[in-house]
Amino acid sequence: MKTKILDGNEVAKFLKKNISEQISSLKNKNLIPGLAAILVGSNPASRVYIKNKEKVFLKHNCFTKTFKFSEDSSEKEIIDFIERLNSDDTYHGILVQLPLPKKFNTKKILHSVSPYKDVDGFHPLNSGLLIEGNPNFIPCTPKGILELLNYYNIKTTSKNIVIIGRSNIVGKPMFSLLSQNFEFGNATVTLCHSKTKNISSFTKKADILIVAVGVPNMVDAKMLKKDVDIIDVGINRVNDNTKKGYHLVGDVNFNTVMGIANSITPVPGGVGPLTITMLLHNTVKACRLFCTRGSIG
Ligand code: NAP
């Protein structure tokens, strides 16, 4: 059996057609979706993500500006700045790039973003609405994964889905979405983490396995049921002798699962392009909502 590669770039291209139409229709109303990004410190992966995001937004005629803060900035300085952005109508969305340097209280800073501009879906009001089954902004990576499953017609109803990783940005919202009573949910979902005993006993029962851990190659063929569909969210830098000095791998040992899994997302080129596409989607949605709601300043 040949393992199918789930191409995130192909899905992103498909989704962007519809998003572009929405951007054009907003342009006809003299509205350009705008995103403010807050970057604190100098995490190399965060800088790459911000640069890629800027490219995608510019390509789609949206406005984005990155506001950089040094690690020495105070929490108050950042929160005061976010509060000013909350009432600035140029920006329909605000993103705080994670992870923040350790000295900052991440929750406090995320909670200062207006729920109307919370295009990452991390504000407690938006996570509450998601758990309630009435989501407003769905966090970008879980939303991207749902779109990918839909595009490749991988059904979730009545499936056993195992997620490894319980972060607020991937594992927990993914758990909540997939277990809900709607077309892309209705699964029986198990959420594993670092304190789970004998993870293999769960992963071996998975029809769909979603891995968001951040440990290179932690899942291999021995942990899987044949024909499983795998979503590998992990992005890990492994040092090498190339000019760049590293290459990227996922949390799943890609080569070992070939011929065993039914399908898998590659790293890079799987979930990553969908996360940025969903950020564009959520920013356009925030701009549309602004259009009907008006300024919150
Ligand atoms: P995170 O906040 O660091 O959470 C990692 C999760 O993995 C935690 O729940 C942790 O358990 C669990 N874990 C760690 N070691 C484990 C082990 N040995 N066995 C089982 N569970 C283990 O990570 P994240 O922000 O969700 O990101 C995870 C990975 O996805 C990273 O590589 C990140 O770069 C990548 N990512 C990619 C995208 C994308 O667009 N492709 C988006 C977001 C994240 P505890 O809770 O018990 O500590």
py3Dmol code that shows the C-alpha trace and the ligand (Angstrom):
import py3Dmol

protein = """\
ATOM      1  CA  MET A   1       0.000   0.000   0.000  1.00  0.00           C
ATOM      2  CA  LYS A   2       1.243   3.455  -0.934  1.00  0.00           C
ATOM      3  CA  THR A   3       0.987   6.141   1.756  1.00  0.00           C
ATOM      4  CA  LYS A   4      -0.707   9.280   0.455  1.00  0.00           C
ATOM      5  CA  ILE A   5       1.018  12.589   1.107  1.00  0.00           C
ATOM      6  CA  LEU A   6      -1.457  15.237   2.337  1.00  0.00           C
ATOM      7  CA  ASP A   7      -0.170  18.363   0.621  1.00  0.00           C
ATOM      8  CA  GLY A   8      -0.818  21.454   2.774  1.00  0.00           C
ATOM      9  CA  ASN A   9       0.305  23.823   0.010  1.00  0.00           C
ATOM     10  CA  GLU A  10      -2.315  22.395  -2.369  1.00  0.00           C
ATOM     11  CA  VAL A  11      -5.087  22.806   0.234  1.00  0.00           C
ATOM     12  CA  ALA A  12      -3.885  26.332   1.083  1.00  0.00           C
ATOM     13  CA  LYS A  13      -3.992  27.303  -2.603  1.00  0.00           C
ATOM     14  CA  PHE A  14      -7.558  25.985  -2.864  1.00  0.00           C
ATOM     15  CA  LEU A  15      -8.714  27.868   0.255  1.00  0.00           C
ATOM     16  CA  LYS A  16      -7.015  31.122  -0.766  1.00  0.00           C
ATOM     17  CA  LYS A  17      -9.234  31.378  -3.872  1.00  0.00           C
ATOM     18  CA  ASN A  18     -12.270  31.873  -1.669  1.00  0.00           C
ATOM     19  CA  ILE A  19     -10.423  34.159   0.754  1.00  0.00           C
ATOM     20  CA  SER A  20      -9.236  36.319  -2.196  1.00  0.00           C
ATOM     21  CA  GLU A  21     -12.842  36.756  -3.343  1.00  0.00           C
ATOM     22  CA  GLN A  22     -13.778  37.988   0.131  1.00  0.00           C
ATOM     23  CA  ILE A  23     -10.814  40.413   0.124  1.00  0.00           C
ATOM     24  CA  SER A  24     -11.935  41.822  -3.260  1.00  0.00           C
ATOM     25  CA  SER A  25     -15.482  42.304  -2.028  1.00  0.00           C
ATOM     26  CA  LEU A  26     -14.173  44.171   1.075  1.00  0.00           C
ATOM     27  CA  LYS A  27     -11.995  46.301  -1.202  1.00  0.00           C
ATOM     28  CA  ASN A  28     -15.145  47.363  -3.048  1.00  0.00           C
ATOM     29  CA  LYS A  29     -16.309  48.773   0.302  1.00  0.00           C
ATOM     30  CA  ASN A  30     -12.925  50.538   0.733  1.00  0.00           C
ATOM     31  CA  LEU A  31     -11.843  48.103   3.436  1.00  0.00           C
ATOM     32  CA  ILE A  32      -8.425  46.430   3.549  1.00  0.00           C
ATOM     33  CA  PRO A  33      -8.030  43.679   6.160  1.00  0.00           C
ATOM     34  CA  GLY A  34      -5.237  44.727   8.518  1.00  0.00           C
ATOM     35  CA  LEU A  35      -3.224  42.648  10.971  1.00  0.00           C
ATOM     36  CA  ALA A  36      -0.905  43.926  13.703  1.00  0.00           C
ATOM     37  CA  ALA A  37       1.702  41.425  14.871  1.00  0.00           C
ATOM     38  CA  ILE A  38       3.558  41.800  18.157  1.00  0.00           C
ATOM     39  CA  LEU A  39       7.002  40.205  18.189  1.00  0.00           C
ATOM     40  CA  VAL A  40       8.892  40.193  21.475  1.00  0.00           C
ATOM     41  CA  GLY A  41      12.529  39.092  21.641  1.00  0.00           C
ATOM     42  CA  SER A  42      14.470  37.269  18.964  1.00  0.00           C
ATOM     43  CA  ASN A  43      13.220  33.672  18.731  1.00  0.00           C
ATOM     44  CA  PRO A  44      14.479  32.538  15.262  1.00  0.00           C
ATOM     45  CA  ALA A  45      11.409  30.347  14.487  1.00  0.00           C
ATOM     46  CA  SER A  46       9.084  33.239  15.393  1.00  0.00           C
ATOM     47  CA  ARG A  47      10.940  35.572  13.053  1.00  0.00           C
ATOM     48  CA  VAL A  48      10.590  33.068  10.197  1.00  0.00           C
ATOM     49  CA  TYR A  49       6.846  32.712  10.882  1.00  0.00           C
ATOM     50  CA  ILE A  50       6.355  36.503  10.971  1.00  0.00           C
ATOM     51  CA  LYS A  51       8.277  36.920   7.709  1.00  0.00           C
ATOM     52  CA  ASN A  52       6.218  34.210   5.976  1.00  0.00           C
ATOM     53  CA  LYS A  53       3.020  35.764   7.284  1.00  0.00           C
ATOM     54  CA  GLU A  54       4.032  39.186   5.925  1.00  0.00           C
ATOM     55  CA  LYS A  55       4.675  37.641   2.474  1.00  0.00           C
ATOM     56  CA  VAL A  56       1.255  35.940   2.381  1.00  0.00           C
ATOM     57  CA  PHE A  57      -0.607  39.063   3.548  1.00  0.00           C
ATOM     58  CA  LEU A  58       1.118  41.311   1.004  1.00  0.00           C
ATOM     59  CA  LYS A  59       0.513  38.816  -1.799  1.00  0.00           C
ATOM     60  CA  HIS A  60      -3.202  38.898  -0.982  1.00  0.00           C
ATOM     61  CA  ASN A  61      -3.407  42.710  -0.820  1.00  0.00           C
ATOM     62  CA  CYS A  62      -3.923  42.791   2.929  1.00  0.00           C
ATOM     63  CA  PHE A  63      -2.155  45.130   5.303  1.00  0.00           C
ATOM     64  CA  THR A  64       0.154  43.912   8.039  1.00  0.00           C
ATOM     65  CA  LYS A  65       2.663  45.559  10.315  1.00  0.00           C
ATOM     66  CA  THR A  66       4.956  43.907  12.833  1.00  0.00           C
ATOM     67  CA  PHE A  67       5.682  45.769  16.064  1.00  0.00           C
ATOM     68  CA  LYS A  68       8.938  44.602  17.601  1.00  0.00           C
ATOM     69  CA  PHE A  69       9.670  44.752  21.316  1.00  0.00           C
ATOM     70  CA  SER A  70      12.964  43.861  22.933  1.00  0.00           C
ATOM     71  CA  GLU A  71      13.131  41.278  25.688  1.00  0.00           C
ATOM     72  CA  ASP A  72      13.873  44.145  28.087  1.00  0.00           C
ATOM     73  CA  SER A  73      10.456  45.726  27.495  1.00  0.00           C
ATOM     74  CA  SER A  74       8.000  45.647  30.381  1.00  0.00           C
ATOM     75  CA  GLU A  75       4.716  43.738  30.382  1.00  0.00           C
ATOM     76  CA  LYS A  76       2.865  47.028  30.937  1.00  0.00           C
ATOM     77  CA  GLU A  77       4.489  48.594  27.865  1.00  0.00           C
ATOM     78  CA  ILE A  78       3.268  45.692  25.707  1.00  0.00           C
ATOM     79  CA  ILE A  79      -0.231  45.626  27.202  1.00  0.00           C
ATOM     80  CA  ASP A  80      -0.622  49.426  26.856  1.00  0.00           C
ATOM     81  CA  PHE A  81       0.420  49.106  23.221  1.00  0.00           C
ATOM     82  CA  ILE A  82      -2.074  46.280  22.573  1.00  0.00           C
ATOM     83  CA  GLU A  83      -4.821  48.374  24.172  1.00  0.00           C
ATOM     84  CA  ARG A  84      -4.069  51.185  21.736  1.00  0.00           C
ATOM     85  CA  LEU A  85      -4.239  48.700  18.840  1.00  0.00           C
ATOM     86  CA  ASN A  86      -7.602  47.470  20.157  1.00  0.00           C
ATOM     87  CA  SER A  87      -9.106  50.851  19.293  1.00  0.00           C
ATOM     88  CA  ASP A  88      -7.140  51.465  16.084  1.00  0.00           C
ATOM     89  CA  ASP A  89      -9.443  50.777  13.109  1.00  0.00           C
ATOM     90  CA  THR A  90      -6.472  50.138  10.732  1.00  0.00           C
ATOM     91  CA  TYR A  91      -6.034  46.760  12.415  1.00  0.00           C
ATOM     92  CA  HIS A  92      -8.880  44.266  12.365  1.00  0.00           C
ATOM     93  CA  GLY A  93      -6.719  41.531  13.837  1.00  0.00           C
ATOM     94  CA  ILE A  94      -3.972  41.425  16.464  1.00  0.00           C
ATOM     95  CA  LEU A  95      -1.526  38.577  16.826  1.00  0.00           C
ATOM     96  CA  VAL A  96       0.928  38.100  19.687  1.00  0.00           C
ATOM     97  CA  GLN A  97       3.670  35.826  18.425  1.00  0.00           C
ATOM     98  CA  LEU A  98       4.280  32.895  20.790  1.00  0.00           C
ATOM     99  CA  PRO A  99       6.268  31.765  22.640  1.00  0.00           C
ATOM    100  CA  LEU A 100       6.956  34.964  24.554  1.00  0.00           C
ATOM    101  CA  PRO A 101      10.252  35.131  26.451  1.00  0.00           C
ATOM    102  CA  LYS A 102       9.879  33.377  29.822  1.00  0.00           C
ATOM    103  CA  LYS A 103       9.766  36.519  31.997  1.00  0.00           C
ATOM    104  CA  PHE A 104       6.363  37.551  30.542  1.00  0.00           C
ATOM    105  CA  ASN A 105       2.945  36.423  31.745  1.00  0.00           C
ATOM    106  CA  THR A 106       1.640  35.047  28.430  1.00  0.00           C
ATOM    107  CA  LYS A 107      -1.966  34.689  29.628  1.00  0.00           C
ATOM    108  CA  LYS A 108      -2.130  38.282  30.853  1.00  0.00           C
ATOM    109  CA  ILE A 109      -0.811  39.613  27.544  1.00  0.00           C
ATOM    110  CA  LEU A 110      -3.114  37.398  25.420  1.00  0.00           C
ATOM    111  CA  HIS A 111      -6.125  38.407  27.519  1.00  0.00           C
ATOM    112  CA  SER A 112      -5.452  42.080  26.725  1.00  0.00           C
ATOM    113  CA  VAL A 113      -6.234  41.527  23.016  1.00  0.00           C
ATOM    114  CA  SER A 114      -9.810  42.524  22.203  1.00  0.00           C
ATOM    115  CA  PRO A 115     -11.893  39.341  21.567  1.00  0.00           C
ATOM    116  CA  TYR A 116     -13.128  41.091  18.384  1.00  0.00           C
ATOM    117  CA  LYS A 117      -9.546  41.258  17.069  1.00  0.00           C
ATOM    118  CA  ASP A 118      -8.371  37.928  18.494  1.00  0.00           C
ATOM    119  CA  VAL A 119      -7.576  36.272  15.144  1.00  0.00           C
ATOM    120  CA  ASP A 120      -5.548  33.561  16.887  1.00  0.00           C
ATOM    121  CA  GLY A 121      -8.608  32.562  18.924  1.00  0.00           C
ATOM    122  CA  PHE A 122      -6.652  32.531  22.217  1.00  0.00           C
ATOM    123  CA  HIS A 123      -8.825  34.946  24.231  1.00  0.00           C
ATOM    124  CA  PRO A 124     -10.859  33.088  26.914  1.00  0.00           C
ATOM    125  CA  LEU A 125     -14.100  34.427  25.416  1.00  0.00           C
ATOM    126  CA  ASN A 126     -13.244  32.792  22.083  1.00  0.00           C
ATOM    127  CA  SER A 127     -11.988  29.547  23.648  1.00  0.00           C
ATOM    128  CA  GLY A 128     -15.195  29.463  25.732  1.00  0.00           C
ATOM    129  CA  LEU A 129     -17.358  29.908  22.637  1.00  0.00           C
ATOM    130  CA  LEU A 130     -15.426  27.103  20.945  1.00  0.00           C
ATOM    131  CA  ILE A 131     -15.999  24.675  23.842  1.00  0.00           C
ATOM    132  CA  GLU A 132     -19.661  25.690  23.887  1.00  0.00           C
ATOM    133  CA  GLY A 133     -19.894  24.622  20.232  1.00  0.00           C
ATOM    134  CA  ASN A 134     -20.461  28.113  18.916  1.00  0.00           C
ATOM    135  CA  PRO A 135     -16.978  29.179  17.758  1.00  0.00           C
ATOM    136  CA  ASN A 136     -16.140  32.699  16.653  1.00  0.00           C
ATOM    137  CA  PHE A 137     -12.394  32.700  15.899  1.00  0.00           C
ATOM    138  CA  ILE A 138     -11.043  29.135  15.741  1.00  0.00           C
ATOM    139  CA  PRO A 139      -7.288  28.899  16.452  1.00  0.00           C
ATOM    140  CA  CYS A 140      -5.449  28.772  13.125  1.00  0.00           C
ATOM    141  CA  THR A 141      -3.686  25.390  13.337  1.00  0.00           C
ATOM    142  CA  PRO A 142      -6.754  23.339  14.436  1.00  0.00           C
ATOM    143  CA  LYS A 143      -8.905  25.156  11.848  1.00  0.00           C
ATOM    144  CA  GLY A 144      -6.292  24.388   9.183  1.00  0.00           C
ATOM    145  CA  ILE A 145      -6.297  20.700  10.162  1.00  0.00           C
ATOM    146  CA  LEU A 146     -10.117  20.531   9.837  1.00  0.00           C
ATOM    147  CA  GLU A 147      -9.844  22.097   6.360  1.00  0.00           C
ATOM    148  CA  LEU A 148      -7.169  19.586   5.369  1.00  0.00           C
ATOM    149  CA  LEU A 149      -9.270  16.611   6.553  1.00  0.00           C
ATOM    150  CA  ASN A 150     -12.236  18.009   4.639  1.00  0.00           C
ATOM    151  CA  TYR A 151     -10.234  18.596   1.430  1.00  0.00           C
ATOM    152  CA  TYR A 152      -8.938  15.009   1.444  1.00  0.00           C
ATOM    153  CA  ASN A 153     -12.339  13.641   2.436  1.00  0.00           C
ATOM    154  CA  ILE A 154     -11.018  12.063   5.635  1.00  0.00           C
ATOM    155  CA  LYS A 155     -14.191  11.594   7.680  1.00  0.00           C
ATOM    156  CA  THR A 156     -14.096  12.001  11.446  1.00  0.00           C
ATOM    157  CA  THR A 157     -17.562  10.745  12.481  1.00  0.00           C
ATOM    158  CA  SER A 158     -17.350   7.646  14.722  1.00  0.00           C
ATOM    159  CA  LYS A 159     -13.568   7.450  14.263  1.00  0.00           C
ATOM    160  CA  ASN A 160     -11.067   6.929  17.072  1.00  0.00           C
ATOM    161  CA  ILE A 161      -8.861   9.997  17.014  1.00  0.00           C
ATOM    162  CA  VAL A 162      -5.782  10.269  19.209  1.00  0.00           C
ATOM    163  CA  ILE A 163      -4.092  13.615  19.775  1.00  0.00           C
ATOM    164  CA  ILE A 164      -0.656  13.808  21.395  1.00  0.00           C
ATOM    165  CA  GLY A 165      -0.032  17.234  22.975  1.00  0.00           C
ATOM    166  CA  ARG A 166      -2.464  19.325  25.049  1.00  0.00           C
ATOM    167  CA  SER A 167      -1.347  22.894  24.290  1.00  0.00           C
ATOM    168  CA  ASN A 168      -3.899  25.721  24.183  1.00  0.00           C
ATOM    169  CA  ILE A 169      -2.941  26.472  20.589  1.00  0.00           C
ATOM    170  CA  VAL A 170      -3.230  22.977  19.082  1.00  0.00           C
ATOM    171  CA  GLY A 171      -4.159  19.955  21.227  1.00  0.00           C
ATOM    172  CA  LYS A 172      -6.942  21.333  23.435  1.00  0.00           C
ATOM    173  CA  PRO A 173      -8.933  23.214  20.733  1.00  0.00           C
ATOM    174  CA  MET A 174      -8.447  20.241  18.378  1.00  0.00           C
ATOM    175  CA  PHE A 175      -9.857  17.909  21.070  1.00  0.00           C
ATOM    176  CA  SER A 176     -12.816  20.187  21.581  1.00  0.00           C
ATOM    177  CA  LEU A 177     -13.621  20.552  17.870  1.00  0.00           C
ATOM    178  CA  LEU A 178     -13.285  16.888  16.951  1.00  0.00           C
ATOM    179  CA  SER A 179     -15.446  15.706  19.844  1.00  0.00           C
ATOM    180  CA  GLN A 180     -18.335  18.064  19.064  1.00  0.00           C
ATOM    181  CA  ASN A 181     -21.558  17.156  17.371  1.00  0.00           C
ATOM    182  CA  PHE A 182     -20.941  18.650  13.929  1.00  0.00           C
ATOM    183  CA  GLU A 183     -19.870  17.429  10.509  1.00  0.00           C
ATOM    184  CA  PHE A 184     -16.124  17.624  11.184  1.00  0.00           C
ATOM    185  CA  GLY A 185     -16.416  16.290  14.717  1.00  0.00           C
ATOM    186  CA  ASN A 186     -18.394  13.363  16.138  1.00  0.00           C
ATOM    187  CA  ALA A 187     -15.199  11.437  16.811  1.00  0.00           C
ATOM    188  CA  THR A 188     -14.154   9.630  19.982  1.00  0.00           C
ATOM    189  CA  VAL A 189     -11.108  11.623  20.940  1.00  0.00           C
ATOM    190  CA  THR A 190      -8.254  10.728  23.292  1.00  0.00           C
ATOM    191  CA  LEU A 191      -5.864  13.470  24.385  1.00  0.00           C
ATOM    192  CA  CYS A 192      -2.395  12.242  25.387  1.00  0.00           C
ATOM    193  CA  HIS A 193       0.433  14.248  27.000  1.00  0.00           C
ATOM    194  CA  SER A 194       3.733  13.856  28.793  1.00  0.00           C
ATOM    195  CA  LYS A 195       2.142  12.116  31.795  1.00  0.00           C
ATOM    196  CA  THR A 196       0.233   9.563  29.693  1.00  0.00           C
ATOM    197  CA  LYS A 197       1.411   6.033  30.489  1.00  0.00           C
ATOM    198  CA  ASN A 198       2.112   3.731  27.550  1.00  0.00           C
ATOM    199  CA  ILE A 199       1.149   6.106  24.728  1.00  0.00           C
ATOM    200  CA  SER A 200       1.461   3.283  22.191  1.00  0.00           C
ATOM    201  CA  SER A 201      -1.545   1.516  23.719  1.00  0.00           C
ATOM    202  CA  PHE A 202      -3.622   4.545  22.623  1.00  0.00           C
ATOM    203  CA  THR A 203      -1.933   5.359  19.307  1.00  0.00           C
ATOM    204  CA  LYS A 204      -2.308   1.743  18.135  1.00  0.00           C
ATOM    205  CA  LYS A 205      -6.096   2.199  18.280  1.00  0.00           C
ATOM    206  CA  ALA A 206      -6.113   5.482  16.330  1.00  0.00           C
ATOM    207  CA  ASP A 207      -7.870   5.753  12.979  1.00  0.00           C
ATOM    208  CA  ILE A 208      -6.543   9.325  12.842  1.00  0.00           C
ATOM    209  CA  LEU A 209      -3.443  10.397  14.789  1.00  0.00           C
ATOM    210  CA  ILE A 210      -2.617  14.065  15.381  1.00  0.00           C
ATOM    211  CA  VAL A 211       0.810  14.755  16.868  1.00  0.00           C
ATOM    212  CA  ALA A 212       1.707  18.201  18.278  1.00  0.00           C
ATOM    213  CA  VAL A 213       4.536  17.670  20.706  1.00  0.00           C
ATOM    214  CA  GLY A 214       7.773  19.236  19.483  1.00  0.00           C
ATOM    215  CA  VAL A 215       9.966  16.120  19.821  1.00  0.00           C
ATOM    216  CA  PRO A 216      11.648  15.116  16.547  1.00  0.00           C
ATOM    217  CA  ASN A 217      10.608  11.690  15.230  1.00  0.00           C
ATOM    218  CA  MET A 218       8.935  10.622  18.503  1.00  0.00           C
ATOM    219  CA  VAL A 219       6.243   8.561  16.726  1.00  0.00           C
ATOM    220  CA  ASP A 220       7.325   5.639  14.587  1.00  0.00           C
ATOM    221  CA  ALA A 221       5.714   2.738  12.745  1.00  0.00           C
ATOM    222  CA  LYS A 222       5.690   0.462  15.824  1.00  0.00           C
ATOM    223  CA  MET A 223       3.197   2.793  17.516  1.00  0.00           C
ATOM    224  CA  LEU A 224       0.612   2.701  14.708  1.00  0.00           C
ATOM    225  CA  LYS A 225      -2.359   0.746  13.459  1.00  0.00           C
ATOM    226  CA  LYS A 226      -2.191  -0.019   9.744  1.00  0.00           C
ATOM    227  CA  ASP A 227      -3.997   2.493   7.494  1.00  0.00           C
ATOM    228  CA  VAL A 228      -3.992   5.311  10.051  1.00  0.00           C
ATOM    229  CA  ASP A 229      -4.228   8.900   8.746  1.00  0.00           C
ATOM    230  CA  ILE A 230      -1.503  11.009  10.377  1.00  0.00           C
ATOM    231  CA  ILE A 231      -1.411  14.765  10.902  1.00  0.00           C
ATOM    232  CA  ASP A 232       2.097  15.747  11.956  1.00  0.00           C
ATOM    233  CA  VAL A 233       1.975  19.243  13.462  1.00  0.00           C
ATOM    234  CA  GLY A 234       5.514  19.257  14.894  1.00  0.00           C
ATOM    235  CA  ILE A 235       8.156  21.533  13.415  1.00  0.00           C
ATOM    236  CA  ASN A 236      11.601  20.732  14.773  1.00  0.00           C
ATOM    237  CA  ARG A 237      14.982  22.053  13.728  1.00  0.00           C
ATOM    238  CA  VAL A 238      17.688  19.385  13.445  1.00  0.00           C
ATOM    239  CA  ASN A 239      21.243  20.662  13.034  1.00  0.00           C
ATOM    240  CA  ASP A 240      23.159  19.538   9.958  1.00  0.00           C
ATOM    241  CA  ASN A 241      26.149  20.503   7.790  1.00  0.00           C
ATOM    242  CA  THR A 242      24.170  22.464   5.199  1.00  0.00           C
ATOM    243  CA  LYS A 243      24.708  26.197   4.626  1.00  0.00           C
ATOM    244  CA  LYS A 244      21.561  26.905   6.644  1.00  0.00           C
ATOM    245  CA  GLY A 245      22.874  24.737   9.473  1.00  0.00           C
ATOM    246  CA  TYR A 246      19.642  22.825  10.049  1.00  0.00           C
ATOM    247  CA  HIS A 247      16.684  21.105   8.421  1.00  0.00           C
ATOM    248  CA  LEU A 248      13.104  20.675   9.590  1.00  0.00           C
ATOM    249  CA  VAL A 249      11.502  17.421  10.708  1.00  0.00           C
ATOM    250  CA  GLY A 250       8.140  16.612  12.253  1.00  0.00           C
ATOM    251  CA  ASP A 251       7.214  14.671  15.375  1.00  0.00           C
ATOM    252  CA  VAL A 252       6.638  11.550  13.271  1.00  0.00           C
ATOM    253  CA  ASN A 253       9.469   9.507  11.801  1.00  0.00           C
ATOM    254  CA  PHE A 254       8.252  10.003   8.251  1.00  0.00           C
ATOM    255  CA  ASN A 255      10.197   7.273   6.428  1.00  0.00           C
ATOM    256  CA  THR A 256       9.281   4.503   8.887  1.00  0.00           C
ATOM    257  CA  VAL A 257       5.527   5.023   8.412  1.00  0.00           C
ATOM    258  CA  MET A 258       5.577   4.817   4.605  1.00  0.00           C
ATOM    259  CA  GLY A 259       3.546   1.816   3.476  1.00  0.00           C
ATOM    260  CA  ILE A 260       1.888   1.511   6.914  1.00  0.00           C
ATOM    261  CA  ALA A 261      -0.050   4.763   7.275  1.00  0.00           C
ATOM    262  CA  ASN A 262      -2.866   5.479   4.836  1.00  0.00           C
ATOM    263  CA  SER A 263      -1.789   9.120   4.653  1.00  0.00           C
ATOM    264  CA  ILE A 264       0.458  11.679   6.322  1.00  0.00           C
ATOM    265  CA  THR A 265       1.203  15.413   6.250  1.00  0.00           C
ATOM    266  CA  PRO A 266       4.856  16.122   5.396  1.00  0.00           C
ATOM    267  CA  VAL A 267       7.086  18.533   7.367  1.00  0.00           C
ATOM    268  CA  PRO A 268       7.557  21.069   5.928  1.00  0.00           C
ATOM    269  CA  GLY A 269       4.620  21.508   3.537  1.00  0.00           C
ATOM    270  CA  GLY A 270       1.831  19.958   5.614  1.00  0.00           C
ATOM    271  CA  VAL A 271       0.094  21.810   8.431  1.00  0.00           C
ATOM    272  CA  GLY A 272       2.397  24.886   8.341  1.00  0.00           C
ATOM    273  CA  PRO A 273       0.996  26.540   5.158  1.00  0.00           C
ATOM    274  CA  LEU A 274      -2.537  26.003   6.473  1.00  0.00           C
ATOM    275  CA  THR A 275      -1.844  27.786   9.759  1.00  0.00           C
ATOM    276  CA  ILE A 276      -0.873  30.978   7.890  1.00  0.00           C
ATOM    277  CA  THR A 277      -3.815  30.602   5.503  1.00  0.00           C
ATOM    278  CA  MET A 278      -6.199  30.394   8.441  1.00  0.00           C
ATOM    279  CA  LEU A 279      -4.624  33.508   9.943  1.00  0.00           C
ATOM    280  CA  LEU A 280      -5.493  35.276   6.695  1.00  0.00           C
ATOM    281  CA  HIS A 281      -9.004  33.760   6.848  1.00  0.00           C
ATOM    282  CA  ASN A 282      -9.543  34.920  10.449  1.00  0.00           C
ATOM    283  CA  THR A 283      -8.226  38.430   9.697  1.00  0.00           C
ATOM    284  CA  VAL A 284     -10.605  38.745   6.737  1.00  0.00           C
ATOM    285  CA  LYS A 285     -13.412  37.496   8.976  1.00  0.00           C
ATOM    286  CA  ALA A 286     -12.491  40.099  11.636  1.00  0.00           C
ATOM    287  CA  CYS A 287     -12.603  42.803   8.931  1.00  0.00           C
ATOM    288  CA  ARG A 288     -16.040  41.578   7.748  1.00  0.00           C
ATOM    289  CA  LEU A 289     -17.319  41.633  11.345  1.00  0.00           C
ATOM    290  CA  PHE A 290     -15.901  45.156  11.762  1.00  0.00           C
ATOM    291  CA  CYS A 291     -17.856  46.133   8.672  1.00  0.00           C
ATOM    292  CA  THR A 292     -21.140  45.118  10.302  1.00  0.00           C
ATOM    293  CA  ARG A 293     -20.253  46.124  13.866  1.00  0.00           C
ATOM    294  CA  GLY A 294     -18.287  49.370  13.323  1.00  0.00           C
ATOM    295  CA  SER A 295     -15.450  50.761  15.395  1.00  0.00           C
ATOM    296  CA  ILE A 296     -14.927  49.469  18.927  1.00  0.00           C
ATOM    297  CA  GLY A 297     -12.592  52.348  19.758  1.00  0.00           C
TER     298      GLY A 297
END
"""
ligand_1 = """\
48
NAP
P 3.736 22.872 23.547
O 2.916 23.990 24.036
O 5.173 22.797 23.881
O 3.047 21.524 24.027
C 3.627 20.286 23.796
C 2.707 19.207 24.292
O 3.361 17.951 24.066
C 2.417 19.286 25.798
O 1.061 19.012 26.017
C 3.306 18.183 26.399
O 2.745 17.560 27.524
C 3.347 17.186 25.259
N 4.551 16.360 25.339
C 5.835 16.771 25.434
N 6.662 15.703 25.437
C 5.885 14.618 25.342
C 6.142 13.227 25.280
N 7.381 12.743 25.328
N 5.099 12.391 25.168
C 3.831 12.876 25.099
N 3.510 14.167 25.136
C 4.536 15.022 25.260
O 3.678 22.696 21.981
P 2.757 23.325 20.799
O 2.857 24.779 20.861
O 1.433 22.655 20.756
O 3.624 22.810 19.546
C 3.927 21.453 19.333
C 4.744 21.304 18.073
O 3.962 21.764 16.976
C 6.024 22.155 18.030
O 6.991 21.475 17.273
C 5.585 23.414 17.291
O 6.663 24.035 16.620
C 4.630 22.813 16.312
N 3.603 23.728 15.811
C 3.419 23.765 14.484
C 2.432 24.536 13.944
C 2.215 24.519 12.470
O 1.631 25.432 11.940
N 2.648 23.463 11.798
C 1.614 25.323 14.765
C 1.808 25.256 16.138
C 2.798 24.436 16.664
P 2.530 18.323 28.942
O 1.327 19.201 28.733
O 2.272 17.232 29.893
O 3.777 19.111 29.195
"""
view = py3Dmol.view(width=600, height=400)
view.addModel(protein, "pdb")
view.setStyle({"model": 0}, {"cartoon": {"style": "trace"}})
view.addModel(ligand_1, "xyz")
view.setStyle({"model": 1}, {"stick": {}})
view.zoomTo()
view.show()
